[in-house]
C-alpha cells in the first residue's frame, strides 16, 4: 500500500524555500506577509486605474494595463505568483519577462537573466499561466466591483511592475491562489462590519467560591491553605505539573482576564459556561484603552493592550491550578472539592494566515497575527458558576476601570486585585450577617499574616518585609477609599487590620441586582424620582467618577472608553445648566424623557466612532425640538409656584436640575 505523503513536511519545505528565495532577492529576516502585500498591490493598481494614466485598450475602453512602482516586498509577492517550487530537489524556477515589440502584449517570457526560455521551460510556463493563480476579482468598493486584476510577469531589471485590468460582463467567482491568501477589506475608507458591542450590566455577580480560590482559602471564614503545608509527596506531584500555589494564583493581566470572563458570564446571565466573542468584544470587556487616530479621528484600540488581552487568555488557559474548596449542602453537611484543572479553556480561530504562521502558532503572538483573529471561544470552569444563585458577590462592573483612572494609567500591583477581592468577599459575608441578625456593623478585620498569604505575598513575609507589606496594604486601602469602596481603615495593629466598608455603594441585596443590561430612565417602569435624586446625592457625597445613570446609558450604547462616558455625562450637565439659566423649571419625568429619547436615537445608529459626543449633539437637538413645548409647560409651573400652589414642586425640580448640572464638579478628573 503506498505511503501517504507527509503534507506538513511538504509545507515546511515550501516555507523554507520561500524564505531562501526572499533572501536571494536581498531581503532579511522572515518573508513579508503575503496577504498584506496583496492588499497593498491591489489598492495601488486600482488607484492607478481610476486616478492615474493607464494604457487603455483601443478595442475595449474598460480594459487597461497598469504600471505600479516595484518594491522589494512587492517584487517578492509578484514573483511568488510566477514561481514553481520543487520540494523533491529543494529548488525553484521563477519566470520573468522582457520588453519586446514582437509580442502583442509587449512582453515575452524569459529567465531571470533575460535569456529566452528553453522548450521545457516554456511548457512549464504555459502550465503555470493556465493555473489562474495570478488573477483576482477586485471587490473593494462600488467602483471596483466587476473588475478583474491579473498580475503580469515581472520585467527583469525594471523598477516597475505591471498588471492588467479588465471589466466583466457578468459576475464570476474569484479563484483564490494556493498561498493561503485572504480577502481583506480595503484599508482606506473601508467600513468594517462588526457585531454589536456587548451590554455589560452596571452591577455584576461574582461567585463567592471563585473569590475564595483567588484568596487561597476553602471558605470565607477559614484561613488560607499554604502550599508549603501540604504533604511532601503531594507537593512534588504538584510541582511536576507546574502548580506552585493552592487556589488561583495569577498576575495582573491574567487577573483582568478573569474579570473580563465574569463580565461575559453576566452578559449571558450565567445561562451558559461556553461563550464565543469577536475580538473587539473581548477587548471591550478586558478594558483595552481606545484613543482617536491621529489622521481620521476614529477610535482604535491600543496595540500593546490588545496583545496583552489575548496573551493573558493563552497563558491562563495553558496552566493547571489546584482548586480546593468546600460548599454547604441543603441538609447542613459539607462537600469538599479538590481538583487540578484549567480555569479557562480557550479556542482562538484565525483566518487567512500563511503557512509559516500555521507552523508557528505556539510562538509569541504578533500584531499581524492578532489582526487575523476572527473569533474567541471560552469555556469556563465550574468554579465560576458553582452555587452562583445563592453564594455570590455583587459589585460595580466598572470597579477596575476606576482603579485604572485613579492610578493615572500606571499598571496596578498584583496584590491590589487580591486586596480588593478580600474586601468584596468578606464584605458580602458581613452584609449577609447584618441582614440575618438585624445589625449595622460594616467593619471587617484580618491578621497581617493571613492577609499577606491571601494577597500572595508569602515570599516577602518569609524575608521579613513586614513593614513594606504594611505600606503596600496602606496604599491599597487608600486607593479603595478614593474609589468609594471603603470609608475608613486602621492598620496600626498587625493582629487586627480593620477596614470599614461602604454599604450603600457596593453591597447591594440580590433584589437590586440586574443582569439583563436594562435601565430605566422614562416614566414607564422608572424608579421613583426620590430614588434618582438620592442616587445623585450619594454620588456627590462619595465622589464617584461616573454617575449610575450615565453608566447605564454607556452600557446600553456599548461605550467602554472613559472619555466617551465622560462626554455623555457632560451632555447631561449642559442640558441641566441650560434649563437653569433660562429659569425653565421642569418635572423630573420630563428631564428623564428627554434623556431616554436621546439614548434611543443613538442606540439605533450603528458603527459610530464617538457615541458619547454623538449623544451630546442628539440630546441638544432633542432639547431644541421640545423647547417651545417645555417652555410653555415650565411657564405654567413657574406661575403655579408663584401663586403658592406648587412651590414645593418648583423647589424639588430646581434642586434636581442643580444636582444634574453639578455632577461633573464632584467627579475626579
C-alpha positions in Angstrom: 0.0 0.0 0.0 1.6 3.3 -1.0 2.6 5.7 1.8 0.5 8.8 2.4 2.6 11.9 1.6 3.6 14.0 4.6 1.7 17.2 4.0 3.2 19.0 7.0 6.8 18.2 5.8 6.0 19.4 2.3 4.5 22.6 3.6 7.5 23.1 5.8 9.9 22.6 2.8 7.9 25.1 0.7 8.1 27.6 3.6 11.9 27.2 3.8 12.3 27.5 0.0 10.2 30.7 0.1 12.4 32.1 2.8 15.6 31.3 0.8 14.1 32.9 -2.3 13.3 36.0 -0.2 16.9 36.2 0.9 18.2 35.7 -2.6 16.3 38.8 -3.7 18.0 40.8 -0.9 15.5 40.5 1.9 16.4 39.9 5.5 14.5 38.0 8.3 11.2 36.3 7.6 9.4 36.9 4.3 6.7 39.7 4.3 3.1 38.7 4.9 1.6 37.8 1.5 -2.0 39.0 2.4 -0.8 42.5 3.4 1.3 42.9 0.2 -1.5 41.6 -1.9 -3.9 44.2 -0.4 -1.3 46.9 -0.9 -0.8 46.0 -4.6 -4.5 45.8 -5.4 -5.0 49.2 -3.8 -2.2 50.8 -5.8 -3.4 49.1 -9.0 -6.9 50.4 -8.6 -5.7 53.9 -7.7 -3.6 53.9 -10.9 -6.6 52.6 -12.9 -9.1 55.2 -11.7 -6.8 58.2 -11.0 -3.6 57.6 -13.0 -2.8 57.3 -16.6 -3.2 53.6 -17.6 -2.7 52.3 -21.1 -6.3 51.9 -22.3 -7.1 49.2 -24.8 -8.5 50.8 -28.1 -10.8 47.8 -28.6 -12.3 47.8 -25.1 -12.3 51.2 -23.2 -12.8 49.4 -19.9 -9.6 47.3 -20.3 -6.2 48.7 -19.4 -2.6 47.8 -18.5 -1.5 49.4 -15.2 2.1 50.2 -14.2 2.8 50.5 -10.5 6.0 51.0 -8.5 8.1 48.0 -7.5 9.4 47.5 -4.0 11.3 44.5 -2.6 8.2 43.2 -0.9 6.0 43.7 -3.9 8.6 42.1 -6.2 8.7 39.1 -3.9 4.9 38.8 -3.9 4.6 39.1 -7.7 7.5 36.7 -8.4 5.9 34.3 -5.9 2.9 34.1 -8.3 5.2 33.2 -11.1 7.5 30.8 -9.2 7.3 27.0 -9.5 8.7 25.2 -6.4 10.1 21.6 -6.5 10.1 20.2 -3.0 11.9 17.0 -4.1 15.2 18.6 -5.1 14.7 21.7 -3.0 14.7 24.2 -5.9 12.5 26.7 -7.6 12.0 28.3 -11.0 10.9 31.9 -11.4 9.7 33.3 -14.7 10.4 36.9 -15.8 9.6 38.9 -18.9 11.4 41.3 -21.2 10.1 44.1 -23.3 9.7 43.2 -26.9 7.9 44.6 -29.9 7.1 41.2 -31.4 4.7 40.0 -28.7 1.2 41.6 -29.0 1.2 42.4 -25.3 4.7 43.9 -25.5 6.3 41.2 -23.2 7.8 37.8 -23.7 8.7 35.3 -21.0 12.3 34.8 -20.1 14.7 33.6 -17.4 15.9 35.9 -14.6 19.0 36.9 -16.6 16.9 37.8 -19.6 17.7 34.7 -21.7 14.9 33.1 -23.6 13.1 30.1 -22.1 14.0 26.6 -23.2 11.4 24.3 -24.7 10.8 22.5 -21.3 10.8 25.9 -19.6 8.1 27.2 -22.0 5.9 24.2 -21.3 6.2 24.8 -17.6 5.5 28.5 -18.1 2.3 27.7 -20.1 1.1 25.3 -17.5 1.7 27.9 -14.8 -0.1 30.5 -16.9 -3.2 28.4 -17.1 -3.4 27.8 -13.3 -5.2 31.1 -12.7 -3.2 31.9 -9.6 -2.3 35.4 -10.7 -5.9 36.6 -11.4 -8.2 38.2 -8.9 -11.5 39.9 -8.9 -11.4 43.4 -7.3 -14.2 43.7 -4.8 -13.0 46.7 -2.8 -15.7 49.4 -3.1 -18.5 50.0 -5.5 -16.3 51.4 -8.3 -14.1 48.4 -8.4 -16.9 45.9 -8.4 -16.7 43.8 -11.6 -13.1 44.4 -12.3 -10.6 41.6 -12.9 -7.0 42.2 -12.0 -4.2 40.0 -13.4 -0.6 40.3 -12.4 1.8 40.3 -15.3 5.3 38.7 -15.4 7.8 40.9 -13.5 10.1 42.6 -16.0 13.7 41.7 -15.5 15.8 44.7 -14.2 12.8 47.1 -14.2 11.7 49.3 -11.3 8.1 48.9 -12.4 5.5 46.1 -12.1 2.6 45.5 -14.4 -0.9 44.3 -14.1 -3.9 44.0 -16.5 -7.4 45.3 -15.5 -10.5 44.1 -17.3 -14.2 44.8 -16.9 -16.5 41.8 -16.7 -19.9 41.5 -18.3 -21.2 39.2 -15.6 -20.2 38.3 -12.0 -17.9 35.4 -11.6 -16.4 33.7 -8.6 -12.9 34.7 -7.8 -10.3 31.9 -7.9 -8.0 32.0 -4.9 -4.4 31.0 -5.5 -2.6 28.5 -3.4 -0.7 30.8 -1.0 -3.4 30.9 1.8 -4.5 34.4 0.7 -7.4 36.1 2.3 -9.8 38.7 1.0 -9.1 41.7 3.2 -11.2 44.9 3.4 -9.6 47.9 1.8 -7.8 50.0 4.4 -8.6 53.4 3.1 -12.3 54.3 3.6 -13.4 50.8 4.2 -16.3 50.2 6.6 -15.7 47.0 8.5 -18.8 45.4 9.7 -18.6 44.2 13.3 -21.0 42.6 15.7 -22.7 44.9 18.2 -21.0 45.7 21.4 -21.9 43.6 24.5 -24.1 45.3 27.1 -22.5 44.7 30.4 -24.7 45.3 33.5 -23.7 48.1 35.8 -23.6 45.7 38.7 -22.2 42.2 38.2 -22.3 38.9 40.1 -19.1 37.1 41.1 -19.1 33.7 42.6 -18.0 33.5 46.2 -16.3 30.2 45.6 -14.2 31.8 42.8 -13.3 34.7 45.2 -12.2 32.3 47.9 -10.0 30.4 45.4 -8.4 33.6 44.4 -7.5 34.2 48.0 -6.4 30.6 48.5 -8.9 29.6 51.1 -11.7 26.9 51.1 -14.4 29.1 52.6 -14.8 32.7 53.7 -14.3 32.0 57.4 -11.3 29.7 57.0 -7.6 30.6 56.9 -5.7 30.3 53.6 -4.1 27.0 52.8 -0.3 27.3 52.4 1.4 25.3 49.6 4.3 24.6 52.0 2.0 22.9 54.5 0.8 20.2 52.0 2.1 16.6 52.1 5.6 16.2 50.6 4.5 13.7 48.0 1.6 15.8 47.0 3.8 18.9 46.8 6.3 17.0 44.5 3.4 15.9 42.3 2.0 19.4 42.0 5.4 20.9 41.2 5.8 18.4 38.4 2.7 19.9 36.9 4.0 23.5 37.4 1.5 24.1 40.2 3.1 26.2 43.0 0.1 27.5 45.0 -3.3 26.4 46.4 -6.1 28.1 44.6 -5.9 30.6 41.7 -2.6 32.5 41.6 -2.3 34.9 38.6 -0.5 38.0 37.6 -2.2 41.4 36.8 -3.1 40.7 33.1 -4.5 37.3 34.0 -6.5 38.9 36.8 -8.0 41.3 34.3 -8.7 38.2 32.1 -10.8 36.7 35.0 -12.6 40.0 35.5 -13.4 40.1 31.8 -14.7 36.5 32.0 -17.0 37.5 34.9 -18.4 40.3 32.7 -19.1 37.9 29.9 -21.0 35.5 32.2 -23.1 38.3 33.4 -23.9 39.4 29.9 -25.4 35.9 29.3 -26.8 35.9 32.9 -24.8 32.7 33.8 -27.0 30.6 31.5 -24.0 29.1 29.7 -20.4 28.2 30.5 -19.3 28.5 26.9 -19.1 31.9 25.3 -17.9 32.9 21.8 -17.0 36.5 21.2 -15.5 38.6 18.4 -12.0 40.1 19.1 -13.3 43.6 19.7 -15.9 42.3 22.2 -13.1 40.7 24.1 -11.1 43.9 24.0 -14.0 45.8 25.4 -14.7 43.6 28.4 -11.0 43.3 29.1 -10.8 47.1 29.2 -8.4 47.8 26.4 -7.8 51.5 26.0 -9.1 53.3 22.9 -7.7 56.5 21.5 -8.5 58.6 18.4 -6.5 58.0 15.3 -4.1 60.8 14.5 -5.5 61.4 11.0 -9.0 60.2 10.8 -10.0 60.7 14.4 -11.6 57.2 14.5 -11.3 55.4 17.8 -8.9 52.5 17.8 -7.6 50.0 20.4 -4.1 50.3 21.9 -1.9 47.7 20.2 0.1 46.6 23.3 -3.1 46.2 25.4 -4.7 44.1 22.6 -1.7 41.8 22.6 -1.8 41.6 26.4 -5.6 40.8 26.4 -5.1 37.8 24.1 -1.8 36.7 25.5 -3.3 36.6 29.0 -6.0 34.3 27.7 -3.4 32.0 26.2 -1.2 31.8 29.4 -4.1 31.3 31.8 -5.6 28.6 29.7 -2.3 26.8 29.4 -1.8 26.2 33.2 -3.3 23.8 35.7 -4.4 25.1 39.1 -5.2 23.3 42.3 -8.7 24.1 43.3 -9.6 23.3 46.9 -12.9 24.5 48.3 -15.9 23.4 50.3 -19.6 24.1 49.9 -22.5 23.6 52.3 -25.4 21.4 51.1 -29.1 21.8 51.9 -29.0 19.1 54.6 -26.3 21.0 56.5 -23.4 18.7 55.5 -20.4 19.8 53.5 -19.0 18.7 50.2 -15.2 19.1 49.7 -13.8 19.5 46.2 -10.1 19.2 45.3 -9.2 19.3 41.6 -6.3 20.0 39.3 -7.9 21.8 36.4 -7.7 24.5 33.8 -9.5 27.7 34.8 -10.3 28.5 31.2 -10.3 26.6 28.0 -9.7 28.9 25.1 -10.0 28.3 21.3 -8.8 31.1 19.1 -9.8 31.0 15.4 -7.5 32.6 12.8 -8.5 33.2 9.2 -6.1 33.7 6.3 -2.8 33.0 8.0 0.2 31.9 6.0 1.9 28.6 6.0 4.8 30.0 8.1 2.3 31.2 10.7 0.4 27.9 10.8 3.7 26.1 11.6 4.5 28.6 14.4 1.1 29.0 16.1 2.6 28.3 19.5 5.2 31.1 19.2 4.8 34.6 20.7 1.7 36.4 19.3 2.4 39.2 16.9 0.3 42.2 15.9 0.0 40.9 12.4 -1.4 37.5 13.6 -3.6 39.3 16.1 -5.4 41.1 13.3 -6.3 37.7 11.8 -8.3 36.5 14.8 -12.0 36.2 13.9 -13.4 34.5 17.0 -12.5 33.5 20.5 -14.4 30.7 22.3 -14.0 30.4 26.1 -15.2 27.5 28.2 -15.3 28.4 31.9 -14.6 26.0 34.7 -17.4 25.1 37.1 -15.8 27.3 39.8 -17.2 30.4 38.0 -20.9 29.2 38.3 -20.8 26.9 41.3 -23.8 28.0 43.6 -23.9 31.3 41.8 -27.6 31.7 42.6 -27.1 31.7 46.4 -23.4 32.3 47.1 -22.2 35.4 45.2 -20.8 38.9 45.5 -22.4 41.9 43.8 -20.2 44.7 42.8 -19.9 47.5 40.2 -18.8 46.4 36.8 -16.5 49.5 36.4 -14.7 48.9 39.6 -11.3 48.2 38.0 -11.8 51.0 35.5 -12.0 53.4 38.4 -8.8 51.9 39.7 -7.0 52.4 36.4 -8.2 56.0 36.3 -7.0 56.7 39.8 -3.6 55.3 39.0 -3.3 57.5 36.0 -2.6 54.7 33.6 0.1 53.1 35.7 0.0 49.3 36.0 -1.6 48.3 39.3 0.4 46.0 41.6 -0.6 42.3 41.6 -1.6 42.4 45.3 -4.1 45.1 44.7 -6.5 42.7 42.9 -6.3 40.2 45.7 -6.8 43.0 48.3 -10.0 44.2 46.6 -11.2 40.6 46.3 -10.8 40.2 50.1 -12.8 43.4 50.8 -15.6 42.2 48.5 -15.6 38.6 49.8 -15.6 39.4 53.5 -17.9 42.4 52.8 -20.5 40.2 51.3 -20.3 37.9 54.3 -20.7 40.9 56.6 -23.7 42.1 54.7 -25.4 38.7 54.9 -24.7 38.5 58.6 -26.1 42.1 59.2 -29.3 41.1 57.3 -29.7 37.9 59.2 -29.0 39.4 62.7 -30.5 42.8 62.0 -27.3 44.7 62.8 -25.5 47.6 61.0 -21.8 46.6 61.6 -19.7 47.3 58.5 -16.2 46.7 59.7 -14.1 43.6 58.6 -10.8 42.6 60.1 -7.9 40.2 59.3 -4.5 39.5 60.7 -1.4 40.6 58.8 -0.2 37.1 58.2 -3.5 35.8 56.8 -4.0 38.9 54.6 -0.4 38.5 53.3 -1.0 34.9 52.4 -4.3 35.8 50.7 -2.6 38.6 48.7 0.1 36.1 47.5 2.9 37.9 49.3 4.1 34.9 51.4 7.7 35.0 50.0 8.1 38.6 51.1 6.8 37.7 54.6 9.5 35.0 54.8 12.1 37.6 54.1 10.9 39.7 57.0 9.5 42.5 54.9 6.5 43.1 57.2 6.9 46.9 57.2 6.9 47.1 53.4 3.9 44.8 53.2 2.0 47.1 55.6 2.9 50.1 53.4 1.6 48.3 50.4 -1.7 47.4 52.2 -1.9 51.0 53.3 -1.6 52.3 49.7 -4.2 49.7 48.6 -6.6 50.8 51.2 -6.1 54.5 50.4 -6.9 53.7 46.8 -10.0 51.8 47.7 -11.2 54.7 49.8 -10.7 57.1 46.8 -12.9 55.0 44.6 -15.6 54.7 47.3 -15.2 51.0 48.1 -14.5 51.7 51.8 -14.8 54.7 54.1 -12.0 54.2 56.6 -9.2 51.8 57.6 -6.8 51.2 60.5 -3.7 49.1 60.1 -1.9 50.1 63.3 -2.4 46.7 64.9 -0.9 43.8 62.9 -3.2 41.3 64.6 -6.3 43.3 63.7 -6.2 45.1 60.4 -9.6 46.8 60.2 -11.5 48.2 57.2 -14.8 50.0 57.3 -17.0 49.2 54.3 -19.2 51.5 52.3 -22.5 49.6 52.4 -24.5 51.9 50.2 -22.2 51.6 47.3 -21.1 48.0 46.7 -23.0 45.6 48.9 -26.5 45.5 47.2 -29.1 43.0 48.0 -29.9 40.3 45.4 -33.3 42.0 44.7 -31.4 45.1 43.5 -29.1 43.2 41.2 -29.9 43.4 37.5 -28.0 41.3 34.9 -30.0 41.9 31.8 -28.3 45.2 30.8 -31.6 47.2 31.1 -32.0 50.5 32.7 -34.9 52.8 33.5 -35.0 56.5 32.5 -38.5 57.2 31.3 -41.8 57.3 33.1 -42.7 53.7 32.2 -41.2 51.4 34.9 -38.9 54.2 36.0 -37.8 54.4 39.6 -39.3 57.0 41.9 -37.8 60.4 41.5 -36.7 60.4 45.1 -34.5 57.3 44.4 -32.9 59.1 41.5 -32.3 62.2 43.5 -30.9 60.2 46.4 -28.6 58.4 44.0 -27.2 61.7 42.7 -26.7 62.9 46.3 -24.9 59.6 47.1 -22.8 60.2 44.0 -21.8 63.7 45.2 -21.1 62.5 48.8 -18.9 59.6 47.7 -17.1 61.4 44.8 -17.8 58.8 42.2 -16.3 59.2 38.8 -19.3 58.2 36.8 -23.0 58.7 37.7 -25.0 55.4 37.7 -27.5 56.7 35.2 -24.6 57.7 32.9 -23.1 54.3 33.4 -26.3 52.6 32.4 -26.5 54.7 29.2 -22.9 53.8 28.4 -23.6 50.1 28.8 -26.7 50.3 26.6 -24.7 52.2 23.9 -21.8 49.8 24.2 -19.4 52.6 25.3 -16.2 51.3 27.0 -14.0 54.4 26.8 -13.9 56.6 29.9 -13.7 59.7 27.6 -16.9 58.8 25.8 -18.7 58.1 29.1 -17.5 61.5 30.3 -18.9 63.0 27.1 -22.3 61.6 27.9 -22.2 63.0 31.4 -21.1 66.4 30.0 -24.1 66.4 27.7 -26.5 65.8 30.6 -24.8 68.5 32.6 -25.1 71.1 29.8 -28.7 70.3 29.3 -29.4 70.9 33.0 -27.4 74.1 33.1 -29.3 75.5 30.1 -32.6 74.8 31.8 -31.4 76.5 34.9 -30.1 79.6 33.1 -33.4 80.1 31.4 -35.2 79.6 34.7 -37.1 76.8 32.9 -38.4 74.5 35.7 -39.5 71.0 34.6 -40.6 67.9 36.3 -38.2 65.1 36.8 -40.2 62.9 34.4 -39.8 65.5 31.6 -36.0 65.5 32.0 -35.9 61.7 32.2 -38.0 61.6 29.0 -35.5 63.8 27.1 -32.6 61.7 28.1 -34.4 58.5 27.2 -35.4 59.8 23.7 -31.8 60.8 23.0 -30.5 57.5 24.2 -33.0 55.7 21.9 -31.9 57.6 18.9 -28.2 57.0 19.5 -28.9 53.3 20.1 -30.5 53.0 16.7 -27.3 54.1 15.0 -24.5 51.5 14.4 -20.9 52.0 13.5 -20.4 55.3 15.5 -16.8 56.3 16.1 -17.7 58.6 19.0 -21.1 57.6 20.5 -20.5 59.9 23.6 -20.1 63.0 21.5 -22.9 62.0 19.2 -25.1 61.6 22.3 -24.3 65.2 23.3 -25.5 66.6 19.9 -28.6 64.4 19.9 -29.5 65.4 23.4 -29.1 69.1 22.4 -31.3 68.5 19.3 -34.0 66.8 21.4 -33.9 69.8 23.7 -34.3 72.2 20.8 -37.1 70.3 19.3 -39.0 70.2 22.6 -38.0 73.7 23.6 -41.3 75.5 22.8 -43.4 72.8 24.5 -41.2 72.6 27.5 -41.1 76.4 27.8 -44.9 76.6 27.9 -45.1 73.8 30.4 -42.3 75.4 32.5 -44.0 78.7 32.5 -47.1 77.1 33.9 -45.1 75.5 36.7 -43.5 78.9 37.4 -46.9 80.6 37.5 -48.4 78.0 39.7 -45.4 78.1 42.0 -45.7 81.9 42.3 -49.3 81.7 43.3 -48.3 79.4 46.1 -50.0 76.3 44.8 -46.8 74.4 43.7 -43.9 76.0 45.5 -42.7 72.6 46.7 -42.7 71.2 43.2 -40.6 74.1 42.0 -38.1 73.6 44.8 -37.7 69.9 44.1 -37.3 70.4 40.3 -34.8 73.2 40.8 -32.8 71.1 43.2 -32.9 68.1 40.8 -31.6 70.2 37.9 -29.0 71.8 40.1 -27.7 68.4 41.1 -27.5 67.3 37.5 -25.6 70.4 36.4 -23.1 69.9 39.2 -22.4 66.2 38.8 -19.1 67.0 37.0 -17.9 69.3 39.8 -17.7 66.3 42.1 -16.1 63.9 39.7 -12.4 63.0 39.8 -10.5 64.3 36.8 
